[in-house]
Structures are given as C-alpha cells and as structure tokens.
C-alpha cells in the first residue's frame, strides 16, 4: 500500500539554518560507525533538568470534582500547589 504524502520543499536555504554553539556540540550524541560513544545530554538549546535529591512520585489520586476545579482554576502549577497544601496540612 502506498501513502500519499506532500512533496518536500526543494528551495533549501542553508543561510537560514543557525550554526551550533560549542555548548550544543558538547551536549550532542557522539557516534562513530553507528556505535554511541557518548549519549546526548539535555537538549540542543539548554542542558537537561538537574536531578532532584528527592524526586516526586507519580500516583493516581481521586479528588472531589470541586477540589480539582478549584485548584485548576488557579492556573498553571496547580498540581504543585496541591502538593504544597498537603505538605502544609501534614506539617512537613
């Protein structure tokens, strides 16, 4: 079965491609003959997120709809605010 795909644009302009910085090369994966000598570290634009001493655990938690709606209404970061409120309630 063949797929119908749009053709790629043929008007490439190498001047539009930004040059990599030394930091980007330092974080890039290094391969020789298909063998990984050094895995990539972070992203091309910034280093990866630092490892936490106490990483959070993903869990499934059932909450009242009203509680969930109230926290979501506070905007981005609502899950961290739930964590902060739980810590406060437990005296941590």
Backbone as numpy.savetxt, mean C-alpha at the origin, in Angstrom:
# Nx Ny Nz CAx CAy CAz Cx Cy Cz
-9.63 -19.24 -28.62 -10.47 -18.07 -28.62 -9.58 -16.83 -28.62
-9.84 -15.88 -29.48 -9.06 -14.66 -29.54 -9.80 -13.54 -28.84
-9.01 -12.64 -28.24 -9.59 -11.50 -27.54 -9.49 -10.26 -28.42
-10.48 -9.40 -28.28 -10.45 -8.13 -29.01 -9.86 -7.07 -28.08
-8.69 -6.60 -28.44 -8.02 -5.58 -27.62 -7.75 -4.35 -28.47
-7.74 -3.21 -27.79 -7.39 -1.97 -28.48 -5.89 -1.98 -28.75
-5.48 -1.51 -29.90 -4.04 -1.46 -30.18 -3.34 -0.44 -29.28
-2.09 -0.73 -28.94 -1.32 0.20 -28.13 -0.95 1.42 -28.95
-0.84 2.58 -28.30 -0.42 3.76 -29.05 1.00 3.58 -29.57
1.25 4.06 -30.76 2.57 3.89 -31.36 3.43 5.14 -31.29
2.87 6.21 -30.75 3.62 7.47 -30.69 4.32 7.63 -29.34
5.31 6.75 -29.07 6.07 6.81 -27.84 6.97 8.03 -27.87
7.12 8.65 -26.72 8.01 9.80 -26.60 8.85 9.59 -25.35
10.10 9.19 -25.54 10.97 8.90 -24.40 11.24 10.13 -23.54
11.01 11.32 -24.06 11.23 12.53 -23.29 10.22 12.68 -22.16
9.06 12.00 -22.26 8.03 12.09 -21.23 8.31 11.16 -20.05
9.25 10.25 -20.18 9.52 9.29 -19.14 10.57 9.87 -18.18
10.22 10.02 -16.89 11.20 10.60 -15.95 12.35 9.64 -15.70
13.53 10.18 -15.46 14.68 9.35 -15.16 14.60 8.87 -13.72
15.13 7.66 -13.47 15.14 7.12 -12.12 16.23 7.80 -11.29
15.94 7.99 -10.03 16.94 8.53 -9.11 17.81 7.39 -8.59
18.94 7.73 -7.97 19.80 6.71 -7.38 19.05 5.94 -6.29
18.21 6.62 -5.53 17.44 5.97 -4.46 16.48 4.93 -5.04
15.87 5.24 -6.19 14.96 4.29 -6.82 15.73 3.05 -7.30
16.89 3.26 -7.89 17.71 2.13 -8.32 18.14 1.28 -7.12
18.46 1.94 -5.98 18.88 1.22 -4.79 17.76 0.33 -4.24
16.49 0.73 -4.44 15.36 -0.05 -3.93 14.81 -1.05 -4.95
15.25 -0.97 -6.20 14.72 -1.83 -7.26 15.24 -3.26 -7.13
14.43 -4.21 -7.63 14.85 -5.61 -7.66 16.01 -5.76 -8.63
16.99 -6.56 -8.24 18.15 -6.80 -9.08 18.12 -8.26 -9.51
18.10 -8.49 -10.84 18.07 -9.85 -11.39 19.21 -10.00 -12.39
19.77 -11.20 -12.40 20.76 -11.56 -13.41 20.36 -12.93 -13.93
20.16 -13.02 -15.24 19.77 -14.27 -15.90 18.53 -14.88 -15.24
17.57 -14.05 -14.86 16.33 -14.52 -14.28 16.40 -14.87 -12.80
17.59 -14.77 -12.21 17.75 -15.08 -10.79 17.74 -13.78 -9.99
16.90 -13.74 -8.94 16.81 -12.54 -8.10 18.02 -12.50 -7.17
18.84 -11.46 -7.33 19.99 -11.27 -6.45 19.63 -10.40 -5.26
18.69 -9.47 -5.48 18.23 -8.59 -4.40 16.77 -8.28 -4.65
15.86 -8.58 -3.71 14.45 -8.25 -3.91 14.22 -6.76 -3.80
13.13 -6.29 -4.37 12.76 -4.88 -4.29 12.46 -4.52 -2.85
12.71 -3.26 -2.50 12.47 -2.76 -1.15 11.63 -1.50 -1.25
10.36 -1.55 -0.85 9.50 -0.38 -0.92 8.90 -0.23 -2.31
8.66 1.01 -2.69 8.11 1.29 -4.00 9.11 2.09 -4.81
8.74 2.43 -6.01 9.66 3.21 -6.84 9.76 4.66 -6.39
8.78 5.14 -5.64 8.78 6.55 -5.27 9.18 6.81 -3.83
9.06 5.82 -2.96 9.41 6.01 -1.56 9.71 4.66 -0.93
10.44 4.66 0.17 10.70 3.39 0.84 9.41 2.79 1.40
9.43 1.50 1.66 8.26 0.84 2.22 7.97 1.32 3.64
6.79 0.98 4.11 6.39 1.37 5.46 7.27 0.65 6.47
7.73 1.37 7.50 8.57 0.70 8.49 7.79 -0.36 9.26
8.48 -1.41 9.65 7.85 -2.49 10.41 7.55 -2.00 11.82
6.35 -2.32 12.29 5.92 -1.93 13.63 6.43 -2.93 14.66
6.77 -2.43 15.85 7.16 -3.31 16.94 5.97 -4.12 17.43
4.78 -3.54 17.32 3.55 -4.20 17.75 2.53 -4.12 16.61
2.68 -4.97 15.58 1.77 -4.89 14.44 0.34 -5.22 14.84
-0.60 -4.56 14.18 -2.02 -4.80 14.47 -2.45 -6.12 13.83
-3.46 -6.73 14.42 -4.00 -7.98 13.94 -5.33 -7.72 13.24
-5.53 -8.36 12.11 -6.81 -8.25 11.43 -7.78 -9.23 12.06
-8.97 -8.74 12.40 -10.00 -9.57 13.02 -11.35 -9.28 12.38
-12.28 -10.17 12.61 -13.67 -9.93 12.22 -14.42 -9.58 13.49
-15.14 -8.47 13.47 -15.81 -7.97 14.66 -17.21 -7.52 14.28
-18.19 -7.94 15.04 -19.56 -7.52 14.80 -19.88 -6.34 15.69
-20.33 -5.24 15.08 -20.69 -4.03 15.80 -22.12 -3.65 15.46
-22.76 -2.93 16.37 -24.09 -2.40 16.07 -23.98 -1.46 14.88
-25.00 -1.44 14.04 -24.99 -0.58 12.85 -24.83 0.89 13.24
-25.48 1.29 14.32 -25.40 2.68 14.77 -23.96 3.06 15.16
-23.26 2.14 15.82 -21.87 2.39 16.22 -21.00 2.51 14.96
-21.16 1.60 14.04 -20.40 1.61 12.80 -20.66 2.88 12.00
-21.94 3.25 11.86 -22.29 4.46 11.12 -21.69 5.70 11.76
-21.72 5.76 13.11 -21.19 6.92 13.81 -19.68 7.07 13.58
-18.95 5.97 13.65 -17.50 6.05 13.42 -17.18 6.35 11.97
-17.88 5.73 11.03 -17.64 6.00 9.61 -17.95 7.45 9.25
-18.91 8.03 9.93 -19.28 9.42 9.66 -18.18 10.40 10.05
-17.23 9.95 10.87 -16.13 10.83 11.28 -15.05 10.93 10.21
-15.19 10.16 9.13 -14.27 10.27 8.00 -13.14 9.26 8.04
-12.15 9.45 7.15 -11.02 8.52 7.07 -10.33 8.38 8.42
-9.89 7.17 8.71 -9.23 6.89 9.98 -10.19 6.41 11.05
-11.43 6.13 10.66 -12.43 5.72 11.64 -12.06 4.42 12.33
-11.37 3.52 11.64 -10.97 2.25 12.27 -9.93 2.49 13.36
-9.02 3.42 13.11 -8.02 3.76 14.13 -8.68 4.42 15.33
-9.72 5.19 15.08 -10.44 5.82 16.19 -11.19 4.78 17.03
-11.71 3.74 16.39 -12.33 2.65 17.16 -11.27 2.01 18.05
-10.09 1.75 17.50 -8.99 1.16 18.27 -8.64 2.06 19.47
-8.54 3.36 19.23 -8.21 4.31 20.30 -9.27 4.29 21.40
-10.53 4.23 21.02 -11.61 4.21 22.02 -11.59 2.91 22.82
-11.31 1.79 22.17 -11.20 0.52 22.89 -10.04 0.54 23.88
-8.90 1.08 23.43 -7.75 1.20 24.33 -8.09 2.07 25.54
-8.78 3.19 25.29 -9.18 4.10 26.37 -10.11 3.39 27.35
-11.08 2.66 26.83 -12.05 1.94 27.68 -11.37 0.86 28.53
-10.29 0.28 28.01 -9.58 -0.77 28.72 -8.44 -0.22 29.60
-8.23 1.09 29.53 -7.17 1.71 30.32 -5.78 1.36 29.84
-5.63 1.15 28.54 -4.32 0.82 27.97 -3.58 2.05 27.46
